[in-house]
Structures are given as C-alpha cells and as structure tokens.
Amino acid sequence: MEAKAVLRHIHITPRKARLVVDMVRGKGASDALTILQFAPQHAARAVEKLLKSAVSNAFQKEMGDVDELKVSQAFVDVGRVAKRVNPAPRGRSMMIRKRTSHITLVVSNGG
C-alpha cells in the first residue's frame, strides 16, 4: 500500500529542491526525517513537513507501524514561473524568472 503527499507551487527552484529530495529517496521514514531536520538547505523544511504529511496519510490508511514505512518515490516537477522585468543599462530590460516547484513524496510499506 502507498500513501502520497503533494506540495504545489512552492517558491523554491526545482534544482535546489531536487538536491534535498535526492537525500531522502529510498530511505526509511524515520531516517529521512532525521536527515531533513539537520539539513541546512531551505528546501529541507518544506520537504520535512511534506514527509510528515505523507506519514500522517499512511497512518490514516492504517498501513502499519511508522517504523516500517519507506520513501518509495520522491520527485520534483517544475511549477509555474513568474516573470518580472528589471531595467538594464542602455535602455534594455532583463527578465527575472521566479521559479516554483511541485514536490511529490510517496511512502509505502517496507514489504
């Protein structure tokens, strides 16, 4: 059985969020929470809350003990990009892209 949690339109670039998600993919849920608590990245706070939500969803589905849960799938997709224009020298303009991410975590039983 699987339990899933999705976080959409978070204001973290996908490239930076993937670094954090790669650290917890395939780990046990309790190990992944420990890793995220001590990770210095800003995205680690969001992924930690998302993992707690996925574990809570698994608890609601009565999938068993929390110690048996494992992060089976974890991926980051590109979200909406907000575009802003800044003035540049000689009458030009520069585009600033404020990127967002969609983070998905799936936890499953160890077996």
Phi and psi restraints in degrees (range 20) as a CNS / XPLOR table:
assign (resid 1 and name C) (resid 2 and name N)
       (resid 2 and name CA) (resid 2 and name C) 1.0 -130.7 20.0 2
assign (resid 2 and name N) (resid 2 and name CA)
       (resid 2 and name C) (resid 3 and name N) 1.0 150.7 20.0 2
assign (resid 2 and name C) (resid 3 and name N)
       (resid 3 and name CA) (resid 3 and name C) 1.0 -129.2 20.0 2
assign (resid 3 and name N) (resid 3 and name CA)
       (resid 3 and name C) (resid 4 and name N) 1.0 140.2 20.0 2
assign (resid 3 and name C) (resid 4 and name N)
       (resid 4 and name CA) (resid 4 and name C) 1.0 -127.8 20.0 2
assign (resid 4 and name N) (resid 4 and name CA)
       (resid 4 and name C) (resid 5 and name N) 1.0 147.7 20.0 2
assign (resid 4 and name C) (resid 5 and name N)
       (resid 5 and name CA) (resid 5 and name C) 1.0 -139.0 20.0 2
assign (resid 5 and name N) (resid 5 and name CA)
       (resid 5 and name C) (resid 6 and name N) 1.0 137.4 20.0 2
assign (resid 5 and name C) (resid 6 and name N)
       (resid 6 and name CA) (resid 6 and name C) 1.0 -127.9 20.0 2
assign (resid 6 and name N) (resid 6 and name CA)
       (resid 6 and name C) (resid 7 and name N) 1.0 135.0 20.0 2
assign (resid 6 and name C) (resid 7 and name N)
       (resid 7 and name CA) (resid 7 and name C) 1.0 -119.0 20.0 2
assign (resid 7 and name N) (resid 7 and name CA)
       (resid 7 and name C) (resid 8 and name N) 1.0 119.2 20.0 2
assign (resid 7 and name C) (resid 8 and name N)
       (resid 8 and name CA) (resid 8 and name C) 1.0 -111.8 20.0 2
assign (resid 8 and name N) (resid 8 and name CA)
       (resid 8 and name C) (resid 9 and name N) 1.0 150.8 20.0 2
assign (resid 8 and name C) (resid 9 and name N)
       (resid 9 and name CA) (resid 9 and name C) 1.0 57.7 20.0 2
assign (resid 9 and name N) (resid 9 and name CA)
       (resid 9 and name C) (resid 10 and name N) 1.0 40.4 20.0 2
assign (resid 9 and name C) (resid 10 and name N)
       (resid 10 and name CA) (resid 10 and name C) 1.0 -85.8 20.0 2
assign (resid 10 and name N) (resid 10 and name CA)
       (resid 10 and name C) (resid 11 and name N) 1.0 139.0 20.0 2
assign (resid 10 and name C) (resid 11 and name N)
       (resid 11 and name CA) (resid 11 and name C) 1.0 -83.1 20.0 2
assign (resid 11 and name N) (resid 11 and name CA)
       (resid 11 and name C) (resid 12 and name N) 1.0 62.4 20.0 2
assign (resid 11 and name C) (resid 12 and name N)
       (resid 12 and name CA) (resid 12 and name C) 1.0 -134.1 20.0 2
assign (resid 12 and name N) (resid 12 and name CA)
       (resid 12 and name C) (resid 13 and name N) 1.0 136.3 20.0 2
assign (resid 12 and name C) (resid 13 and name N)
       (resid 13 and name CA) (resid 13 and name C) 1.0 -66.5 20.0 2
assign (resid 13 and name N) (resid 13 and name CA)
       (resid 13 and name C) (resid 14 and name N) 1.0 143.6 20.0 2
assign (resid 13 and name C) (resid 14 and name N)
       (resid 14 and name CA) (resid 14 and name C) 1.0 -59.9 20.0 2
assign (resid 14 and name N) (resid 14 and name CA)
       (resid 14 and name C) (resid 15 and name N) 1.0 -34.0 20.0 2
assign (resid 14 and name C) (resid 15 and name N)
       (resid 15 and name CA) (resid 15 and name C) 1.0 -63.5 20.0 2
assign (resid 15 and name N) (resid 15 and name CA)
       (resid 15 and name C) (resid 16 and name N) 1.0 -40.5 20.0 2
assign (resid 15 and name C) (resid 16 and name N)
       (resid 16 and name CA) (resid 16 and name C) 1.0 -75.0 20.0 2
assign (resid 16 and name N) (resid 16 and name CA)
       (resid 16 and name C) (resid 17 and name N) 1.0 -34.8 20.0 2
assign (resid 16 and name C) (resid 17 and name N)
       (resid 17 and name CA) (resid 17 and name C) 1.0 -70.2 20.0 2
assign (resid 17 and name N) (resid 17 and name CA)
       (resid 17 and name C) (resid 18 and name N) 1.0 -33.6 20.0 2
assign (resid 17 and name C) (resid 18 and name N)
       (resid 18 and name CA) (resid 18 and name C) 1.0 -65.2 20.0 2
assign (resid 18 and name N) (resid 18 and name CA)
       (resid 18 and name C) (resid 19 and name N) 1.0 -32.2 20.0 2
assign (resid 18 and name C) (resid 19 and name N)
       (resid 19 and name CA) (resid 19 and name C) 1.0 -60.3 20.0 2
assign (resid 19 and name N) (resid 19 and name CA)
       (resid 19 and name C) (resid 20 and name N) 1.0 -40.1 20.0 2
assign (resid 19 and name C) (resid 20 and name N)
       (resid 20 and name CA) (resid 20 and name C) 1.0 -75.3 20.0 2
assign (resid 20 and name N) (resid 20 and name CA)
       (resid 20 and name C) (resid 21 and name N) 1.0 -42.9 20.0 2
assign (resid 20 and name C) (resid 21 and name N)
       (resid 21 and name CA) (resid 21 and name C) 1.0 -64.8 20.0 2
assign (resid 21 and name N) (resid 21 and name CA)
       (resid 21 and name C) (resid 22 and name N) 1.0 -34.5 20.0 2
assign (resid 21 and name C) (resid 22 and name N)
       (resid 22 and name CA) (resid 22 and name C) 1.0 -65.0 20.0 2
assign (resid 22 and name N) (resid 22 and name CA)
       (resid 22 and name C) (resid 23 and name N) 1.0 -26.6 20.0 2
assign (resid 22 and name C) (resid 23 and name N)
       (resid 23 and name CA) (resid 23 and name C) 1.0 -69.3 20.0 2
assign (resid 23 and name N) (resid 23 and name CA)
       (resid 23 and name C) (resid 24 and name N) 1.0 -29.4 20.0 2
assign (resid 23 and name C) (resid 24 and name N)
       (resid 24 and name CA) (resid 24 and name C) 1.0 -105.1 20.0 2
assign (resid 24 and name N) (resid 24 and name CA)
       (resid 24 and name C) (resid 25 and name N) 1.0 -9.4 20.0 2
assign (resid 24 and name C) (resid 25 and name N)
       (resid 25 and name CA) (resid 25 and name C) 1.0 -64.2 20.0 2
assign (resid 25 and name N) (resid 25 and name CA)
       (resid 25 and name C) (resid 26 and name N) 1.0 128.1 20.0 2
assign (resid 25 and name C) (resid 26 and name N)
       (resid 26 and name CA) (resid 26 and name C) 1.0 86.2 20.0 2
assign (resid 26 and name N) (resid 26 and name CA)
       (resid 26 and name C) (resid 27 and name N) 1.0 -5.2 20.0 2
assign (resid 26 and name C) (resid 27 and name N)
       (resid 27 and name CA) (resid 27 and name C) 1.0 -88.0 20.0 2
assign (resid 27 and name N) (resid 27 and name CA)
       (resid 27 and name C) (resid 28 and name N) 1.0 164.3 20.0 2
assign (resid 27 and name C) (resid 28 and name N)
       (resid 28 and name CA) (resid 28 and name C) 1.0 -70.0 20.0 2
assign (resid 28 and name N) (resid 28 and name CA)
       (resid 28 and name C) (resid 29 and name N) 1.0 156.0 20.0 2
assign (resid 28 and name C) (resid 29 and name N)
       (resid 29 and name CA) (resid 29 and name C) 1.0 -63.6 20.0 2
assign (resid 29 and name N) (resid 29 and name CA)
       (resid 29 and name C) (resid 30 and name N) 1.0 -41.4 20.0 2
assign (resid 29 and name C) (resid 30 and name N)
       (resid 30 and name CA) (resid 30 and name C) 1.0 -70.3 20.0 2
assign (resid 30 and name N) (resid 30 and name CA)
       (resid 30 and name C) (resid 31 and name N) 1.0 -37.8 20.0 2
assign (resid 30 and name C) (resid 31 and name N)
       (resid 31 and name CA) (resid 31 and name C) 1.0 -65.0 20.0 2
assign (resid 31 and name N) (resid 31 and name CA)
       (resid 31 and name C) (resid 32 and name N) 1.0 -41.2 20.0 2
assign (resid 31 and name C) (resid 32 and name N)
       (resid 32 and name CA) (resid 32 and name C) 1.0 -64.3 20.0 2
assign (resid 32 and name N) (resid 32 and name CA)
       (resid 32 and name C) (resid 33 and name N) 1.0 -39.7 20.0 2
assign (resid 32 and name C) (resid 33 and name N)
       (resid 33 and name CA) (resid 33 and name C) 1.0 -63.5 20.0 2
assign (resid 33 and name N) (resid 33 and name CA)
       (resid 33 and name C) (resid 34 and name N) 1.0 -39.6 20.0 2
assign (resid 33 and name C) (resid 34 and name N)
       (resid 34 and name CA) (resid 34 and name C) 1.0 -64.5 20.0 2
assign (resid 34 and name N) (resid 34 and name CA)
       (resid 34 and name C) (resid 35 and name N) 1.0 -42.2 20.0 2
assign (resid 34 and name C) (resid 35 and name N)
       (resid 35 and name CA) (resid 35 and name C) 1.0 -62.1 20.0 2
assign (resid 35 and name N) (resid 35 and name CA)
       (resid 35 and name C) (resid 36 and name N) 1.0 -43.5 20.0 2
assign (resid 35 and name C) (resid 36 and name N)
       (resid 36 and name CA) (resid 36 and name C) 1.0 -70.0 20.0 2
assign (resid 36 and name N) (resid 36 and name CA)
       (resid 36 and name C) (resid 37 and name N) 1.0 -32.2 20.0 2
assign (resid 36 and name C) (resid 37 and name N)
       (resid 37 and name CA) (resid 37 and name C) 1.0 -64.6 20.0 2
assign (resid 37 and name N) (resid 37 and name CA)
       (resid 37 and name C) (resid 38 and name N) 1.0 -32.1 20.0 2
assign (resid 37 and name C) (resid 38 and name N)
       (resid 38 and name CA) (resid 38 and name C) 1.0 -103.6 20.0 2
assign (resid 38 and name N) (resid 38 and name CA)
       (resid 38 and name C) (resid 39 and name N) 1.0 2.6 20.0 2
assign (resid 38 and name C) (resid 39 and name N)
       (resid 39 and name CA) (resid 39 and name C) 1.0 -77.1 20.0 2
assign (resid 39 and name N) (resid 39 and name CA)
       (resid 39 and name C) (resid 40 and name N) 1.0 136.1 20.0 2
assign (resid 39 and name C) (resid 40 and name N)
       (resid 40 and name CA) (resid 40 and name C) 1.0 -80.8 20.0 2
assign (resid 40 and name N) (resid 40 and name CA)
       (resid 40 and name C) (resid 41 and name N) 1.0 -10.6 20.0 2
assign (resid 40 and name C) (resid 41 and name N)
       (resid 41 and name CA) (resid 41 and name C) 1.0 -70.8 20.0 2
assign (resid 41 and name N) (resid 41 and name CA)
       (resid 41 and name C) (resid 42 and name N) 1.0 149.0 20.0 2
assign (resid 41 and name C) (resid 42 and name N)
       (resid 42 and name CA) (resid 42 and name C) 1.0 -65.6 20.0 2
assign (resid 42 and name N) (resid 42 and name CA)
       (resid 42 and name C) (resid 43 and name N) 1.0 -35.4 20.0 2
assign (resid 42 and name C) (resid 43 and name N)
       (resid 43 and name CA) (resid 43 and name C) 1.0 -68.0 20.0 2
assign (resid 43 and name N) (resid 43 and name CA)
       (resid 43 and name C) (resid 44 and name N) 1.0 -19.4 20.0 2
assign (resid 43 and name C) (resid 44 and name N)
       (resid 44 and name CA) (resid 44 and name C) 1.0 -64.2 20.0 2
assign (resid 44 and name N) (resid 44 and name CA)
       (resid 44 and name C) (resid 45 and name N) 1.0 -33.7 20.0 2
assign (resid 44 and name C) (resid 45 and name N)
       (resid 45 and name CA) (resid 45 and name C) 1.0 -63.7 20.0 2
assign (resid 45 and name N) (resid 45 and name CA)
       (resid 45 and name C) (resid 46 and name N) 1.0 -44.2 20.0 2
assign (resid 45 and name C) (resid 46 and name N)
       (resid 46 and name CA) (resid 46 and name C) 1.0 -67.7 20.0 2
assign (resid 46 and name N) (resid 46 and name CA)
       (resid 46 and name C) (resid 47 and name N) 1.0 -41.6 20.0 2
assign (resid 46 and name C) (resid 47 and name N)
       (resid 47 and name CA) (resid 47 and name C) 1.0 -68.4 20.0 2
assign (resid 47 and name N) (resid 47 and name CA)
       (resid 47 and name C) (resid 48 and name N) 1.0 -34.0 20.0 2
assign (resid 47 and name C) (resid 48 and name N)
       (resid 48 and name CA) (resid 48 and name C) 1.0 -63.3 20.0 2
assign (resid 48 and name N) (resid 48 and name CA)
       (resid 48 and name C) (resid 49 and name N) 1.0 -46.3 20.0 2
assign (resid 48 and name C) (resid 49 and name N)
       (resid 49 and name CA) (resid 49 and name C) 1.0 -63.6 20.0 2
assign (resid 49 and name N) (resid 49 and name CA)
       (resid 49 and name C) (resid 50 and name N) 1.0 -37.2 20.0 2
assign (resid 49 and name C) (resid 50 and name N)
       (resid 50 and name CA) (resid 50 and name C) 1.0 -67.5 20.0 2
assign (resid 50 and name N) (resid 50 and name CA)
       (resid 50 and name C) (resid 51 and name N) 1.0 -39.2 20.0 2
assign (resid 50 and name C) (resid 51 and name N)
       (resid 51 and name CA) (resid 51 and name C) 1.0 -66.2 20.0 2
assign (resid 51 and name N) (resid 51 and name CA)
       (resid 51 and name C) (resid 52 and name N) 1.0 -39.2 20.0 2
assign (resid 51 and name C) (resid 52 and name N)
       (resid 52 and name CA) (resid 52 and name C) 1.0 -62.9 20.0 2
assign (resid 52 and name N) (resid 52 and name CA)
       (resid 52 and name C) (resid 53 and name N) 1.0 -36.6 20.0 2
assign (resid 52 and name C) (resid 53 and name N)
       (resid 53 and name CA) (resid 53 and name C) 1.0 -67.1 20.0 2
assign (resid 53 and name N) (resid 53 and name CA)
       (resid 53 and name C) (resid 54 and name N) 1.0 -41.1 20.0 2
assign (resid 53 and name C) (resid 54 and name N)
       (resid 54 and name CA) (resid 54 and name C) 1.0 -65.7 20.0 2
assign (resid 54 and name N) (resid 54 and name CA)
       (resid 54 and name C) (resid 55 and name N) 1.0 -38.9 20.0 2
assign (resid 54 and name C) (resid 55 and name N)
       (resid 55 and name CA) (resid 55 and name C) 1.0 -65.7 20.0 2
assign (resid 55 and name N) (resid 55 and name CA)
       (resid 55 and name C) (resid 56 and name N) 1.0 -39.4 20.0 2
assign (resid 55 and name C) (resid 56 and name N)
       (resid 56 and name CA) (resid 56 and name C) 1.0 -63.8 20.0 2
assign (resid 56 and name N) (resid 56 and name CA)
       (resid 56 and name C) (resid 57 and name N) 1.0 -39.6 20.0 2
assign (resid 56 and name C) (resid 57 and name N)
       (resid 57 and name CA) (resid 57 and name C) 1.0 -63.1 20.0 2
assign (resid 57 and name N) (resid 57 and name CA)
       (resid 57 and name C) (resid 58 and name N) 1.0 -38.1 20.0 2
assign (resid 57 and name C) (resid 58 and name N)
       (resid 58 and name CA) (resid 58 and name C) 1.0 -66.5 20.0 2
assign (resid 58 and name N) (resid 58 and name CA)
       (resid 58 and name C) (resid 59 and name N) 1.0 -37.5 20.0 2
assign (resid 58 and name C) (resid 59 and name N)
       (resid 59 and name CA) (resid 59 and name C) 1.0 -64.5 20.0 2
assign (resid 59 and name N) (resid 59 and name CA)
       (resid 59 and name C) (resid 60 and name N) 1.0 -39.5 20.0 2
assign (resid 59 and name C) (resid 60 and name N)
       (resid 60 and name CA) (resid 60 and name C) 1.0 -64.3 20.0 2
assign (resid 60 and name N) (resid 60 and name CA)
       (resid 60 and name C) (resid 61 and name N) 1.0 -34.4 20.0 2
assign (resid 60 and name C) (resid 61 and name N)
       (resid 61 and name CA) (resid 61 and name C) 1.0 -82.4 20.0 2
assign (resid 61 and name N) (resid 61 and name CA)
       (resid 61 and name C) (resid 62 and name N) 1.0 -0.6 20.0 2
assign (resid 61 and name C) (resid 62 and name N)
       (resid 62 and name CA) (resid 62 and name C) 1.0 55.0 20.0 2
assign (resid 62 and name N) (resid 62 and name CA)
       (resid 62 and name C) (resid 63 and name N) 1.0 54.8 20.0 2
assign (resid 62 and name C) (resid 63 and name N)
       (resid 63 and name CA) (resid 63 and name C) 1.0 -87.3 20.0 2
assign (resid 63 and name N) (resid 63 and name CA)
       (resid 63 and name C) (resid 64 and name N) 1.0 -0.3 20.0 2
assign (resid 63 and name C) (resid 64 and name N)
       (resid 64 and name CA) (resid 64 and name C) 1.0 117.0 20.0 2
assign (resid 64 and name N) (resid 64 and name CA)
       (resid 64 and name C) (resid 65 and name N) 1.0 -161.8 20.0 2
assign (resid 64 and name C) (resid 65 and name N)
       (resid 65 and name CA) (resid 65 and name C) 1.0 -72.2 20.0 2
assign (resid 65 and name N) (resid 65 and name CA)
       (resid 65 and name C) (resid 66 and name N) 1.0 146.7 20.0 2
assign (resid 65 and name C) (resid 66 and name N)
       (resid 66 and name CA) (resid 66 and name C) 1.0 -66.2 20.0 2
assign (resid 66 and name N) (resid 66 and name CA)
       (resid 66 and name C) (resid 67 and name N) 1.0 -31.0 20.0 2
assign (resid 66 and name C) (resid 67 and name N)
       (resid 67 and name CA) (resid 67 and name C) 1.0 -67.8 20.0 2
assign (resid 67 and name N) (resid 67 and name CA)
       (resid 67 and name C) (resid 68 and name N) 1.0 -20.3 20.0 2
assign (resid 67 and name C) (resid 68 and name N)
       (resid 68 and name CA) (resid 68 and name C) 1.0 -87.2 20.0 2
assign (resid 68 and name N) (resid 68 and name CA)
       (resid 68 and name C) (resid 69 and name N) 1.0 -10.8 20.0 2
assign (resid 68 and name C) (resid 69 and name N)
       (resid 69 and name CA) (resid 69 and name C) 1.0 -75.3 20.0 2
assign (resid 69 and name N) (resid 69 and name CA)
       (resid 69 and name C) (resid 70 and name N) 1.0 147.9 20.0 2
assign (resid 69 and name C) (resid 70 and name N)
       (resid 70 and name CA) (resid 70 and name C) 1.0 -137.4 20.0 2
assign (resid 70 and name N) (resid 70 and name CA)
       (resid 70 and name C) (resid 71 and name N) 1.0 144.3 20.0 2
assign (resid 70 and name C) (resid 71 and name N)
       (resid 71 and name CA) (resid 71 and name C) 1.0 -77.9 20.0 2
assign (resid 71 and name N) (resid 71 and name CA)
       (resid 71 and name C) (resid 72 and name N) 1.0 99.1 20.0 2
assign (resid 71 and name C) (resid 72 and name N)
       (resid 72 and name CA) (resid 72 and name C) 1.0 -83.1 20.0 2
assign (resid 72 and name N) (resid 72 and name CA)
       (resid 72 and name C) (resid 73 and name N) 1.0 -37.3 20.0 2
assign (resid 72 and name C) (resid 73 and name N)
       (resid 73 and name CA) (resid 73 and name C) 1.0 -135.2 20.0 2
assign (resid 73 and name N) (resid 73 and name CA)
       (resid 73 and name C) (resid 74 and name N) 1.0 140.0 20.0 2
assign (resid 73 and name C) (resid 74 and name N)
       (resid 74 and name CA) (resid 74 and name C) 1.0 -152.3 20.0 2
assign (resid 74 and name N) (resid 74 and name CA)
       (resid 74 and name C) (resid 75 and name N) 1.0 121.4 20.0 2
assign (resid 74 and name C) (resid 75 and name N)
       (resid 75 and name CA) (resid 75 and name C) 1.0 -149.4 20.0 2
assign (resid 75 and name N) (resid 75 and name CA)
       (resid 75 and name C) (resid 76 and name N) 1.0 160.6 20.0 2
assign (resid 75 and name C) (resid 76 and name N)
       (resid 76 and name CA) (resid 76 and name C) 1.0 -124.1 20.0 2
assign (resid 76 and name N) (resid 76 and name CA)
       (resid 76 and name C) (resid 77 and name N) 1.0 127.0 20.0 2
assign (resid 76 and name C) (resid 77 and name N)
       (resid 77 and name CA) (resid 77 and name C) 1.0 -109.5 20.0 2
assign (resid 77 and name N) (resid 77 and name CA)
       (resid 77 and name C) (resid 78 and name N) 1.0 158.9 20.0 2
assign (resid 77 and name C) (resid 78 and name N)
       (resid 78 and name CA) (resid 78 and name C) 1.0 -77.7 20.0 2
assign (resid 78 and name N) (resid 78 and name CA)
       (resid 78 and name C) (resid 79 and name N) 1.0 132.3 20.0 2
assign (resid 78 and name C) (resid 79 and name N)
       (resid 79 and name CA) (resid 79 and name C) 1.0 -99.5 20.0 2
assign (resid 79 and name N) (resid 79 and name CA)
       (resid 79 and name C) (resid 80 and name N) 1.0 -161.4 20.0 2
assign (resid 79 and name C) (resid 80 and name N)
       (resid 80 and name CA) (resid 80 and name C) 1.0 -66.4 20.0 2
assign (resid 80 and name N) (resid 80 and name CA)
       (resid 80 and name C) (resid 81 and name N) 1.0 145.5 20.0 2
assign (resid 80 and name C) (resid 81 and name N)
       (resid 81 and name CA) (resid 81 and name C) 1.0 -113.8 20.0 2
assign (resid 81 and name N) (resid 81 and name CA)
       (resid 81 and name C) (resid 82 and name N) 1.0 118.2 20.0 2
assign (resid 81 and name C) (resid 82 and name N)
       (resid 82 and name CA) (resid 82 and name C) 1.0 -86.4 20.0 2
assign (resid 82 and name N) (resid 82 and name CA)
       (resid 82 and name C) (resid 83 and name N) 1.0 132.0 20.0 2
assign (resid 82 and name C) (resid 83 and name N)
       (resid 83 and name CA) (resid 83 and name C) 1.0 -111.2 20.0 2
assign (resid 83 and name N) (resid 83 and name CA)
       (resid 83 and name C) (resid 84 and name N) 1.0 132.8 20.0 2
assign (resid 83 and name C) (resid 84 and name N)
       (resid 84 and name CA) (resid 84 and name C) 1.0 -125.8 20.0 2
assign (resid 84 and name N) (resid 84 and name CA)
       (resid 84 and name C) (resid 85 and name N) 1.0 152.6 20.0 2
assign (resid 84 and name C) (resid 85 and name N)
       (resid 85 and name CA) (resid 85 and name C) 1.0 -116.0 20.0 2
assign (resid 85 and name N) (resid 85 and name CA)
       (resid 85 and name C) (resid 86 and name N) 1.0 129.3 20.0 2
assign (resid 85 and name C) (resid 86 and name N)
       (resid 86 and name CA) (resid 86 and name C) 1.0 -113.8 20.0 2
assign (resid 86 and name N) (resid 86 and name CA)
       (resid 86 and name C) (resid 87 and name N) 1.0 144.4 20.0 2
assign (resid 86 and name C) (resid 87 and name N)
       (resid 87 and name CA) (resid 87 and name C) 1.0 -69.5 20.0 2
assign (resid 87 and name N) (resid 87 and name CA)
       (resid 87 and name C) (resid 88 and name N) 1.0 146.4 20.0 2
assign (resid 87 and name C) (resid 88 and name N)
       (resid 88 and name CA) (resid 88 and name C) 1.0 -127.0 20.0 2
assign (resid 88 and name N) (resid 88 and name CA)
       (resid 88 and name C) (resid 89 and name N) 1.0 169.9 20.0 2
assign (resid 88 and name C) (resid 89 and name N)
       (resid 89 and name CA) (resid 89 and name C) 1.0 -61.1 20.0 2
assign (resid 89 and name N) (resid 89 and name CA)
       (resid 89 and name C) (resid 90 and name N) 1.0 155.0 20.0 2
assign (resid 89 and name C) (resid 90 and name N)
       (resid 90 and name CA) (resid 90 and name C) 1.0 61.0 20.0 2
assign (resid 90 and name N) (resid 90 and name CA)
       (resid 90 and name C) (resid 91 and name N) 1.0 35.8 20.0 2
assign (resid 90 and name C) (resid 91 and name N)
       (resid 91 and name CA) (resid 91 and name C) 1.0 76.3 20.0 2
assign (resid 91 and name N) (resid 91 and name CA)
       (resid 91 and name C) (resid 92 and name N) 1.0 11.7 20.0 2
assign (resid 91 and name C) (resid 92 and name N)
       (resid 92 and name CA) (resid 92 and name C) 1.0 -91.5 20.0 2
assign (resid 92 and name N) (resid 92 and name CA)
       (resid 92 and name C) (resid 93 and name N) 1.0 176.8 20.0 2
assign (resid 92 and name C) (resid 93 and name N)
       (resid 93 and name CA) (resid 93 and name C) 1.0 -134.4 20.0 2
assign (resid 93 and name N) (resid 93 and name CA)
       (resid 93 and name C) (resid 94 and name N) 1.0 151.7 20.0 2
assign (resid 93 and name C) (resid 94 and name N)
       (resid 94 and name CA) (resid 94 and name C) 1.0 -120.3 20.0 2
assign (resid 94 and name N) (resid 94 and name CA)
       (resid 94 and name C) (resid 95 and name N) 1.0 136.1 20.0 2
assign (resid 94 and name C) (resid 95 and name N)
       (resid 95 and name CA) (resid 95 and name C) 1.0 -86.5 20.0 2
assign (resid 95 and name N) (resid 95 and name CA)
       (resid 95 and name C) (resid 96 and name N) 1.0 131.4 20.0 2
assign (resid 95 and name C) (resid 96 and name N)
       (resid 96 and name CA) (resid 96 and name C) 1.0 -110.3 20.0 2
assign (resid 96 and name N) (resid 96 and name CA)
       (resid 96 and name C) (resid 97 and name N) 1.0 127.5 20.0 2
assign (resid 96 and name C) (resid 97 and name N)
       (resid 97 and name CA) (resid 97 and name C) 1.0 -107.0 20.0 2
assign (resid 97 and name N) (resid 97 and name CA)
       (resid 97 and name C) (resid 98 and name N) 1.0 117.8 20.0 2
assign (resid 97 and name C) (resid 98 and name N)
       (resid 98 and name CA) (resid 98 and name C) 1.0 -98.9 20.0 2
assign (resid 98 and name N) (resid 98 and name CA)
       (resid 98 and name C) (resid 99 and name N) 1.0 102.4 20.0 2
assign (resid 98 and name C) (resid 99 and name N)
       (resid 99 and name CA) (resid 99 and name C) 1.0 -86.0 20.0 2
assign (resid 99 and name N) (resid 99 and name CA)
       (resid 99 and name C) (resid 100 and name N) 1.0 151.0 20.0 2
assign (resid 99 and name C) (resid 100 and name N)
       (resid 100 and name CA) (resid 100 and name C) 1.0 -127.2 20.0 2
assign (resid 100 and name N) (resid 100 and name CA)
       (resid 100 and name C) (resid 101 and name N) 1.0 166.4 20.0 2
assign (resid 100 and name C) (resid 101 and name N)
       (resid 101 and name CA) (resid 101 and name C) 1.0 -131.9 20.0 2
assign (resid 101 and name N) (resid 101 and name CA)
       (resid 101 and name C) (resid 102 and name N) 1.0 156.1 20.0 2
assign (resid 101 and name C) (resid 102 and name N)
       (resid 102 and name CA) (resid 102 and name C) 1.0 -117.0 20.0 2
assign (resid 102 and name N) (resid 102 and name CA)
       (resid 102 and name C) (resid 103 and name N) 1.0 117.1 20.0 2
assign (resid 102 and name C) (resid 103 and name N)
       (resid 103 and name CA) (resid 103 and name C) 1.0 -107.9 20.0 2
assign (resid 103 and name N) (resid 103 and name CA)
       (resid 103 and name C) (resid 104 and name N) 1.0 132.1 20.0 2
assign (resid 103 and name C) (resid 104 and name N)
       (resid 104 and name CA) (resid 104 and name C) 1.0 -125.5 20.0 2
assign (resid 104 and name N) (resid 104 and name CA)
       (resid 104 and name C) (resid 105 and name N) 1.0 130.4 20.0 2
assign (resid 104 and name C) (resid 105 and name N)
       (resid 105 and name CA) (resid 105 and name C) 1.0 -125.0 20.0 2
assign (resid 105 and name N) (resid 105 and name CA)
       (resid 105 and name C) (resid 106 and name N) 1.0 134.9 20.0 2
assign (resid 105 and name C) (resid 106 and name N)
       (resid 106 and name CA) (resid 106 and name C) 1.0 -124.2 20.0 2
assign (resid 106 and name N) (resid 106 and name CA)
       (resid 106 and name C) (resid 107 and name N) 1.0 124.5 20.0 2
assign (resid 106 and name C) (resid 107 and name N)
       (resid 107 and name CA) (resid 107 and name C) 1.0 -110.3 20.0 2
assign (resid 107 and name N) (resid 107 and name CA)
       (resid 107 and name C) (resid 108 and name N) 1.0 145.0 20.0 2
assign (resid 107 and name C) (resid 108 and name N)
       (resid 108 and name CA) (resid 108 and name C) 1.0 -140.0 20.0 2
assign (resid 108 and name N) (resid 108 and name CA)
       (resid 108 and name C) (resid 109 and name N) 1.0 169.1 20.0 2
assign (resid 108 and name C) (resid 109 and name N)
       (resid 109 and name CA) (resid 109 and name C) 1.0 -66.1 20.0 2
assign (resid 109 and name N) (resid 109 and name CA)
       (resid 109 and name C) (resid 110 and name N) 1.0 154.6 20.0 2
assign (resid 109 and name C) (resid 110 and name N)
       (resid 110 and name CA) (resid 110 and name C) 1.0 -63.1 20.0 2
assign (resid 110 and name N) (resid 110 and name CA)
       (resid 110 and name C) (resid 111 and name N) 1.0 -27.0 20.0 2
